[in-house]
Amino acid sequence: MATTTQLARWWLAFEPCNIELNKWNVNSTQRRNQRFAQRTGTRLVCHAKGSEAGEEAGGQKKKVLVMGGTGRVGASTLRALAKGGDLHLIVGGRNREKGEALARELGGSVEFSAFNLEDASAVRAAIDGVDLVVHAAGPFQRRVECAVLEAAIDTKTAYIDVCDDQDYSMRAKAYHDRAVAAGIPAITTGGIYPGISNKLVRLNGKAKRIRYSYYTAGSGGAGPTILATSFLLLGEEAIVYVDGKMQKMKAYSARRDVDFGRGIGKKPVYLLNLPEVRSTHEVLKVPSVSARFGTYPQIWNIAMGLVASLVPKDILQDQQKVQGLVQLSDIAVRAVDGFAGEKVSMRVDYEGENGKKAIGIFSHKMLSVSVGMSVAAFVRALLEGATQPGVWFPEEEGGIAESARPKLLERAAEGTLNFVMNKSPWMTDKDPKEIGFGLYWE
């Protein structure tokens, strides 16, 4: 029988935006909660709740398949999920050697399933019989089909993807009615950014503007897939919304200097075409939305600007040609990563129609760890019933219920360098003047 301590749940209610964060195991985490409350300006309220969903009735572990499980994001997700020991995990992918090695590393209830993502029947067979599938087999740019989502709906399997492409996410969203009819909960863009970033600031009243700002040192320990994604995004115009009107801007332009706070500091960021811009505008009805990204050292930002300006778009929009660029740059990227590290930070700036401003900041010393914690947080939220049938963006109420949002953020924020919610901005970002070819004068 569960003890009183095991059943107790701490809720940290964030003010003024009414964001909550819950805690388990009161005795072991009380001092950490107090420090967290002092840092974020929260108050503690205690509620009781039953056990978390990890095992079905009768003690049978729920099955979670991670497609692209041998890649950086997929493997990180599996490592995060394996810590709980309460799930039957399946490493899905083509590379049997890497997949079986990862399964042995994780131990416990972990196995490898070999299949080709391009084989629709193999994908369906792999998904059939599991409780949830995580689609982490990117890049999603230029992909026109949603085969994994279709198979999930057909087999009545819950679904999460880590898509970071605006077009793909909207195609996935178009399956909403089919998912509702099948009674299947699904989340698209359920990663770190987009994903957790979409949940960092809760709107309290009507928002006038939201700015997403992201920073990653070096490549963040990125594998070839993530590097390819970066090049593909440079081949797209960055969509932003200003006073309700859509504008298309040159990729990696319109630099802003953003303070990411403790552990990161002030960094330059540049426009990219990311899906949370459109979903925030259309779902949350925010009239002005933009998303920017920057890296370190600054030479990489200059190089990204030059690629966006000088490399022909027909190359940057072709996955096969982009793979060639990835191979050419891989050695240099690895060399820089050796000293740059892989810190990651997100800052979300909110401005209400009433003039009220607030920010959320989320920083971690290792992107390769943090991305897995973020995806795993979405997995557990969905398994615990936080998502309604349909295809949802993270910021939608149907995607992650407001009551489940605190636990989602707590799980994702484990091990962060800095986690700030709904604080007033302490600085004004300035906009340097662009002088061309990715170069700026401050």
N, C-alpha and C positions, 0 to 999 in steps of 0.2 A: 504493500500500500504506500502511496506517495506520502511524504512528510509534508508538514505545513510549509517548511522552507522550500521544498520542491514545487509547491503549488503557488507560492507567492510570486507576484509579478510587480516590478516597479515601473511606474510610468513617469517619465520626465516630460513635463508639459512645457514646451518652449513658448515664451512670450516675447513680443506681442503677437506673433503669428500663429499661436496655438498649435505648434508642432509638438508631438509627443515622441518620447524614446523610452522603450521599456527595458527592464533588466530582470534576469533570473538569478536564483541563488543569493538571497538577500545578504546572508551573513558574510559570504566570501567577496561580495562586490560593493558593500556599503561605502567603504572609504573611497573606492574609485568613483562611485556615483556622486559622492560629495564633491570630489575634485572636479568632476565633469560639470556638475551644477554650477560651481563657482566660475568655471571657464566660460560657460555658455549662457549664464544668467537664467537658470531654470529653477523650477520648484519641484519637489518630489511629492507624488501622490501614489498611494498603494492600492492595487486592485488584485483580485485573485483570478486565476485562469488555469485551465487544465493543461495537460502535457502537450508538447509540440508534436506535430505530425511528422513522423519519420518512418514509423512502422504502421502497417495496417492492423486491423483487428486480428487477434490470433498471433501477433508477433512477426508476421511475414514482412520482410523489408520491401519498401517500394523500390522499383527499378527506374533508374535514370540513365538514359543513353546520351552521351555527348558526342555529336558528330564533329569531326575535326579534332578529335580528342588527343591526337599526337602533336597538334600545333601549339603555339605559345598560349593562346587564350584558352583553348580547350583543355590543355594539360593543367594550366593554372586553376581552372574551374574544378577539375577532378580532384586536385590536391586539396582545395578548400573544402569540397564536399566530403572527402574521405576522412577528414578530421573528426566528424561526428560519429562515424562508425555505425550509423543507423540506416544507411542506404545501400542497395545493391547497385553498383556503378558499372557501366559498360563503356569502355574506350572504343569509340567508333572511328574507323579510318582505313586507309589503303596500306599503310606501312606496318606490316605485321611485326617486324623486328622491334620497331620503336613502341608499338602498341602493347606488345606482350611484356616488354621491358618496363613500361610504365605501370602495367597491371601488377607486376611482381614488386615494383617499388612501393606501391600503395598497399599491397597486401589485402587481407580481409576479403570482403565480398566485392572484388573487382575482377572483371574479365575483359577480354578483347574481342571485338567483332569486326571482321574484315569485310569491306564492301566499297564499291566505287560510287561516289555521289552522283555521277552521271547516269548510273543504272537505276532507273525508276523502280523497277521490280525489286532490286536488291535493297534499295532504301526503304520501300514499304515493308519488306520482310523483316528488316532490322528493327523498324519502329514498332511493328505489331507485337503486342505483348508487354511493352514497357509502360510505365505510368507517365513518364514525361521525357520529351526529347529536347535537348539543347542543340541548336544549329549554330556551331562556331566555325564552320568550314568556309571562311571567306577567301578572297575578297568578294563583297556583295556588289561592288560597282560593275556596271554593264551586264549584270545578270538579269535576264528577262523573265525567268520562270521562278515560281515559288514551289518547287517540287517537294521539298521537305514539309512545308506547311500543308500542302495538299494531302500528302500521305498521312500526316498527323490527324487531319480532319477525317479522312476516310477510315482510319483505324481507331478513331476516338481516343487520341493520345494528346495529353497536354503538351504545349509547345512554347519555347522561348528561343528567340534568336538574338545575336549580338550585332545585328546589322548597323552599319554606320553610314548608309547611303540613303539619300532622300528619296530617290525614285523607287528603290526596292522596298523601302518601308511603306510607301504609299500603295504599292502593288500588294504588299502583304495585308495592309489595312482593308483593301477591297474584298478580302475573304471574310470580313466580319460577319455578314449574315449567314454564310455557310457554317461558320464556327458556332454561331448561336444556335442554328438549327440542329447541329450535331451535339450540342451541349459541351463543347470543348473550350476550355480557357486557353488563351494564347497571348503572349506579349512579344511585340517587335521592338527592337532597339533596347534590349534589356541587358546592357553592359555597364561600363563605368561612365564613359561619355561618348555617345548619349546613353542614358540609363539612370544611374544614380544622380547624375547632374540634373536631370529633369525633376528630381524630387527634393533638391537642396533648399529651395525656397517655396514655401506655401503661400499662395495668394490670399491675402486678407482684404477683401474688397477688390475693386477693379484695378488692374495693373496698366500703367501707361507704357512701360518699357522693361524689357528683360535682356540683359547681355550675358552671354555665356563666354567665359574666358578659360582656356586650357593651356597648361604648360607641361612639357615632358623633357627631361634632360636627355641629351643624345637622342637615340631612337627608342629609349625606354626599354632596352633589351629586346627590341622587336625582331621577330622572325621575318622571313621573306614575304609572307602574306601581308603583314602589317605595313611593311615598307612599300609593297605594291599598292596598297590602299592609299598611302600618302601621295604617290605619284599620280594615281588615277584622279584623286581629288583636285590636284593642280590643273587637270585638264578640264575642269568644270568652272563655270562662272559661279561666284558665291551669291546665293540668294539671301537678301536681307529684306526686312519690312520696316518702313518708315512711315509713321502716322497712317497705318493701314494699307499703304501701297507697296507692292513688291518692287524691288530694285535688283538688278543684276550687276554685280561688281566683279572686277578682275580678281582671280584667286590670289591669295597671299598679298593683299594690298591693304590700305587703310590701317596702318599700324596704330596700336594703342599701347601705352605703357601701363601695366596693371600690377598692383601690389597684391601678391598672393600670401602675404603675411609671414608669420614665424616659420623658419625652416626653408623658405623659398625666396622671399623678397620680391623686389620689383623686376618684372620681365616684360619684354615686348611680345605682343601677339598680333596676328594677322588674320584677315577674313578667310574662311573656308566654307564650302557648301555642305553643311551638316544637317541631318534630318530634324533635330530638335528645334531648329528655327521655324520650319513650316508647321510642325505639330503644335508648338507653343502658340503660334499665331492662330491656327485654325481650331485647335481644341480648347485652348484657354482664352481665346479671343483677345490676345495682347496685340495692340496695334504696331508696336515697334520692337523688333527682335533681331538679334545678330549673334553670330558665333565666331570666335577667333581662337587661333592656336599659335603657340610659339615653342621654340626649342632652345637648346644650349649645346655648344657655344654659338655665338652670334653668326659665325661663318656659315653655319647650317641654315639659319634664317635667310641669309643673303643668297645662298645656293638655291633654296626653295623658291625665292622670288625670281631668280634668274631662270630656273626651269619653267616656272609658270609664264614668264615673259618671252622666252626664246625658243623653247622646244615646241615644235609644231603640234597643234591640238590633235591631229590624226594619230600621232604617236602616243600622246598621253591618254587618249581615249580607246586605245587598243590594248587589251590585256596581254596578248602575246608580246607586243613590242615593249610594254612596260616591264615585263619579266626580264627582258634584255637589259634595261636600265638598272633593275634591281641587282642583277649579277655584276654589272660594271661598278656599282657603288658599294657593294657589300663589304669589300675589304676595308674601305675608308670608314664606313659606318662602324664596323667592329672595332677599329683602332680608336676612334673617338669615344665609343662607349666605354672603353677601358678606363678612361679618366673622367668622363662626364657623369658616370653613374646613370641611374634611371629613376630619379625622383619624378613624381607626378603631382600635379595640383589642379584643382578646379575652383573657379570663383564664379558665382552667379550673382549679378547685380539686379536688384528689383527696385522699380520706381513706381509708386502708385499715383493715381490721378489726383489724390489729395496732397501730393508732394512728398509723402513719406518714402524714405529710402532704406533699404536693408540689403545685406549681403550674406551669402553662405560660402564657406571655404572648406575644402576637403583636400588634404595633402598627405602623401605617403612616400616613404623613402624608396619603394620599389614598385614600379608599375606592374611588373610580372607577377607580383603577389596580389596587389590591390585589385587588378582586373578580375582575378579569380574569385576573390572575396565578394566582389560586387555581383558577379553573375550568380554565384552560389546563394547570395542573399535573395535574389529574385526567385531562384529555384525553390528555396525553402518557403518563401512567402506563397508561391503558387501551390505547392504541395499542402500547405496549411489552410488552403481555401480562401486566400485573399483576392483571387482573381475570378471574375464572372465569365461565363461563356461568351465568346467573341474574340476578336483580335483587337488588342489595345496598345496604345502608347503608355509608357510608365506613368505619365502625369495625369492620365485619365482615372477617374474614380473606379471605373470597372477594371482597370489594369491592376492597381494596388489600392485596396480599400484604405481610407484614411486611418482606420483603426489599426491597420497592419503596417502602416508607414514607419512608425517609430522603430519597430523591431527590424524592419528592412534596413534602415539607416544605421542602427546599432551594429548589426552584423557586418555591413559593408565597411564601417568605420574602424573595425578592429585593427589595431596597430598603426593608426594614423599619426603623423607628426603634428597635425593641426586639424581640428574639426570645429568649425565655428558656424553657428546657426543664427540667422536673423539679427545680426549686429549692424549698427550704423557704420557706413563707410568712414574710414579715417583719413582718406586722401582723395584728391581729385586727379583722375587719369588725364594725361595730356596726349594730344594727337600730333606727333612729329610730321613734318612736311615731307612727302615723297618726292624724290628728285629723279626717279626712274630706275628701272632694272632692279627692283627690290632694295634700293638704297634710300636711306632717310636722313634728314638733317633735323636735329633736335633744337 
